[in-house]
Amino acid sequence: MMTLVLDDLSKWKLDPLVAVSPQLRLILRSRIIRNDLKPASRLSEPELAREYHVSRQPVREAFITLMNEGLLEIRPQRGTFVKLIDYDAVLNGRFVREAVEADIVKRLADAPPEGLVKDLRIQLDAQKAVGARDPAKFIELDEKFHHTLADAAGVGKAWSILDAIKTQMDRVRFLTFEEFPVAKLIDQHSAIVDAIQQQDVAGAEAAMRTHLMEILSSLPKVQALYPAYFDGPAQTISDPKP
């Protein structure tokens, strides 16, 4: 699976040695998730082709892929638009992620792989060093932490599936990073690592579930700040309790 580290918008360039359409899909997807391309904004196929010095065909192909991923809406005779953040998809994605990651840490706490706790402690130090001053970097470190857990449990491919499921969650995180208490998130990460080190299976599961419930308190605040960016919530769906 192709991945890109896109810390600086000015560095989002195409690699001439790699197929263009998949690269454009990753770049545009990252720009949407990071709200560089905001919900409901109109995207121009010709303008993006000029911006990235490509023909319109790979742009069109990237648009179709992103539409299938629920990030773009192609309206005949009107244009292509960034879809609103799906409130219910945020809740459902969080629910699926909690179920998977709770099982991951239970496995790890039952039999911690050699060197894992040391690696995670180093990552915690890096998270503390960044703190809230660099949202993009902290979220990158947060992703690395959770991905490391999945890899250590031998289910790295599951993270690729979760990456697609949690897309709408990630859009919310980038929209108003300040609504997420970074110090608290790091403490929650630390509690997960402590439980794994102590081989406390129940404690690891509880710590992960608590951590992934955090967005439930932040989501209504974010929607209240940016109501025009959201689709929903639908009153018939509620987030299941653990």
Disulfide bonds with the S-S distance in Angstrom:
none
